[in-house]
Amino acid sequence: MAYQRGSLKAVNRKEGETWVLRYRVTGSDGRRVENTLPVGLLKDFPSENAAWREVDKLALLVRINEAPCPGRIRFDFLAEHYLKADFGADAVRPKSVNTIPIVEHYVRDYLVDRFGESIAEDVKPLEIQKWLKSLHEVNGLAWTTISKIRGLMHRIYKIGILHECVAKNPVEHVETRSKSNYRAIIMSPAQTLAILHSLPSPLHYALVLTCAATALRSSEILALRWQDVLWQENRIRISKRWAKGEDGETKTDASDGYVPLHPLLAGPLREWQQKTAYSKELDFVFPSMRAKGKKPLYSSSFVADYLRPAAKKAGVHIADGQRFGLHNLRHSLSNWLVNKAKTDPKTVQGILRHAKIQTTLDLYTQEDSDETRAAQGAFLSAVGMNLTVQ
């Protein structure tokens, strides 16, 4: 039996029009019959999407699938079991609101679409590996994406084993490539200054300067309120991020913390607070003027309309279609601190709030040609070579 999601229906009841979740149960005679569970009044949940969110909140899908895992289950049951077990209230590793829809997309549109009707324990490792390879060769998916899909399938079986739904994990011996070809565009301090001078709006100036100096993620800097700027402590509190139109948890536990507030940054921020119409403690530091301060600035529009053109004017080479945004300021600070300022990598890791220092060094710091050339010269000098050009 596949994992049930049921369906929603609005019905008339004494208390008013009510959403009910329809699902099937097996009767004593072995026949499948329809059953229902109340979700909430239509006036409280005016759309079907709102009703589904309430279904998730009430964990009704868990209730209608409470029966123990049957023997020889299909992969679609195992996948849905994973989604409820690893994303619900009992999840050991809670997922962010940004992560959940991406995972559901990979699970349902790729894994279930391919293996859904297969008996979970009959899926073979070689079958999985050939399919993953075809996603790259036929579908054109990047290997990094395929590696994520492989990782999700591995965890689906891992959770299945934990809950005694299956006895083995066929993904254990499946291999993929995971190296990304992405190389972030790095800006020099001079280019950053040129960008700042190209931004006529004091809002945009303050935003770019703060992002460049703190290496905050776009979602983190948008979530900032003035109460998060701790002037007396010379630091900025990071406790949330702006996601899906509301405040959410930080990306990782390591992300929840503080970034420094140097006087050279505090001064321009103070000037911006004095100019903005939204300067109260609970107001957004970088508000949307169109939304009258009720929401933060919309970063995608800002990047497309202002930051990208200003960067090109400053001499930053950005090819058409190439990824570029506030996140490049984060990469640029990390790269300059490690390669030019010779800042201790642990300090840089603390500023970027990475959980692992390898992320700071491997993904956020690129090789510096000046430094490598100087290192090579130092070695040749030690060898005793004549460095005069012949």
ChimeraX attribute file (.defattr): number of C-alpha atoms within 10 A of each C-alpha:
attribute: neighborCount
match mode: 1-to-1
recipient: residues
	/A:1	11
	/A:2	17
	/A:3	19
	/A:4	17
	/A:5	15
	/A:6	16
	/A:7	11
	/A:8	19
	/A:9	14
	/A:10	16
	/A:11	13
	/A:12	11
	/A:13	10
	/A:14	6
	/A:15	7
	/A:16	12
	/A:17	14
	/A:18	20
	/A:19	28
	/A:20	22
	/A:21	22
	/A:22	17
	/A:23	19
	/A:24	14
	/A:25	14
	/A:26	11
	/A:27	10
	/A:28	7
	/A:29	6
	/A:30	8
	/A:31	9
	/A:32	12
	/A:33	10
	/A:34	11
	/A:35	14
	/A:36	17
	/A:37	15
	/A:38	16
	/A:39	21
	/A:40	18
	/A:41	19
	/A:42	19
	/A:43	11
	/A:44	11
	/A:45	17
	/A:46	11
	/A:47	11
	/A:48	14
	/A:49	10
	/A:50	12
	/A:51	23
	/A:52	18
	/A:53	13
	/A:54	15
	/A:55	21
	/A:56	14
	/A:57	12
	/A:58	12
	/A:59	14
	/A:60	19
	/A:61	20
	/A:62	18
	/A:63	10
	/A:64	20
	/A:65	19
	/A:66	9
	/A:67	8
	/A:68	9
	/A:69	18
	/A:70	13
	/A:71	11
	/A:72	14
	/A:73	20
	/A:74	22
	/A:75	25
	/A:76	25
	/A:77	24
	/A:78	24
	/A:79	28
	/A:80	22
	/A:81	24
	/A:82	22
	/A:83	18
	/A:84	17
	/A:85	18
	/A:86	18
	/A:87	16
	/A:88	17
	/A:89	13
	/A:90	10
	/A:91	12
	/A:92	10
	/A:93	10
	/A:94	13
	/A:95	16
	/A:96	15
	/A:97	15
	/A:98	12
	/A:99	11
	/A:100	13
	/A:101	11
	/A:102	10
	/A:103	16
	/A:104	15
	/A:105	12
	/A:106	19
	/A:107	23
	/A:108	16
	/A:109	11
	/A:110	14
	/A:111	20
	/A:112	21
	/A:113	12
	/A:114	15
	/A:115	17
	/A:116	19
	/A:117	14
	/A:118	15
	/A:119	16
	/A:120	25
	/A:121	17
	/A:122	13
	/A:123	16
	/A:124	13
	/A:125	16
	/A:126	14
	/A:127	11
	/A:128	21
	/A:129	16
	/A:130	11
	/A:131	14
	/A:132	22
	/A:133	18
	/A:134	14
	/A:135	16
	/A:136	14
	/A:137	11
	/A:138	10
	/A:139	10
	/A:140	10
	/A:141	14
	/A:142	16
	/A:143	19
	/A:144	15
	/A:145	16
	/A:146	20
	/A:147	17
	/A:148	15
	/A:149	19
	/A:150	22
	/A:151	15
	/A:152	19
	/A:153	22
	/A:154	18
	/A:155	17
	/A:156	23
	/A:157	25
	/A:158	20
	/A:159	20
	/A:160	23
	/A:161	15
	/A:162	10
	/A:163	15
	/A:164	14
	/A:165	22
	/A:166	20
	/A:167	14
	/A:168	15
	/A:169	21
	/A:170	19
	/A:171	22
	/A:172	14
	/A:173	11
	/A:174	17
	/A:175	15
	/A:176	16
	/A:177	12
	/A:178	13
	/A:179	10
	/A:180	11
	/A:181	9
	/A:182	9
	/A:183	10
	/A:184	19
	/A:185	18
	/A:186	22
	/A:187	24
	/A:188	14
	/A:189	13
	/A:190	11
	/A:191	18
	/A:192	20
	/A:193	14
	/A:194	16
	/A:195	25
	/A:196	22
	/A:197	13
	/A:198	18
	/A:199	17
	/A:200	10
	/A:201	12
	/A:202	16
	/A:203	20
	/A:204	18
	/A:205	18
	/A:206	22
	/A:207	20
	/A:208	20
	/A:209	19
	/A:210	19
	/A:211	20
	/A:212	22
	/A:213	19
	/A:214	24
	/A:215	25
	/A:216	22
	/A:217	18
	/A:218	18
	/A:219	21
	/A:220	23
	/A:221	24
	/A:222	25
	/A:223	25
	/A:224	25
	/A:225	22
	/A:226	19
	/A:227	16
	/A:228	18
	/A:229	22
	/A:230	15
	/A:231	15
	/A:232	7
	/A:233	9
	/A:234	15
	/A:235	18
	/A:236	20
	/A:237	17
	/A:238	20
	/A:239	19
	/A:240	21
	/A:241	22
	/A:242	19
	/A:243	17
	/A:244	10
	/A:245	8
	/A:246	12
	/A:247	17
	/A:248	18
	/A:249	17
	/A:250	19
	/A:251	19
	/A:252	12
	/A:253	12
	/A:254	13
	/A:255	23
	/A:256	17
	/A:257	16
	/A:258	20
	/A:259	21
	/A:260	17
	/A:261	22
	/A:262	13
	/A:263	11
	/A:264	9
	/A:265	16
	/A:266	18
	/A:267	11
	/A:268	16
	/A:269	23
	/A:270	14
	/A:271	12
	/A:272	19
	/A:273	17
	/A:274	11
	/A:275	12
	/A:276	16
	/A:277	13
	/A:278	20
	/A:279	20
	/A:280	13
	/A:281	12
	/A:282	12
	/A:283	19
	/A:284	23
	/A:285	29
	/A:286	26
	/A:287	24
	/A:288	17
	/A:289	16
	/A:290	11
	/A:291	11
	/A:292	11
	/A:293	18
	/A:294	13
	/A:295	19
	/A:296	25
	/A:297	23
	/A:298	15
	/A:299	16
	/A:300	13
	/A:301	10
	/A:302	14
	/A:303	16
	/A:304	13
	/A:305	11
	/A:306	17
	/A:307	23
	/A:308	18
	/A:309	16
	/A:310	21
	/A:311	22
	/A:312	14
	/A:313	14
	/A:314	19
	/A:315	13
	/A:316	18
	/A:317	13
	/A:318	14
	/A:319	9
	/A:320	6
	/A:321	6
	/A:322	11
	/A:323	13
	/A:324	18
	/A:325	18
	/A:326	23
	/A:327	18
	/A:328	20
	/A:329	28
	/A:330	23
	/A:331	22
	/A:332	23
	/A:333	24
	/A:334	28
	/A:335	25
	/A:336	19
	/A:337	16
	/A:338	21
	/A:339	18
	/A:340	12
	/A:341	9
	/A:342	10
	/A:343	13
	/A:344	10
	/A:345	18
	/A:346	16
	/A:347	13
	/A:348	20
	/A:349	19
	/A:350	19
	/A:351	21
	/A:352	25
	/A:353	22
	/A:354	17
	/A:355	14
	/A:356	12
	/A:357	17
	/A:358	13
	/A:359	13
	/A:360	23
	/A:361	18
	/A:362	10
	/A:363	16
	/A:364	21
	/A:365	22
	/A:366	19
	/A:367	11
	/A:368	13
	/A:369	10
	/A:370	11
	/A:371	12
	/A:372	12
	/A:373	10
	/A:374	11
	/A:375	12
	/A:376	12
	/A:377	14
	/A:378	12
	/A:379	11
	/A:380	13
	/A:381	12
	/A:382	9
	/A:383	9
	/A:384	9
	/A:385	10
	/A:386	9
	/A:387	9
	/A:388	5
	/A:389	4
	/A:390	4
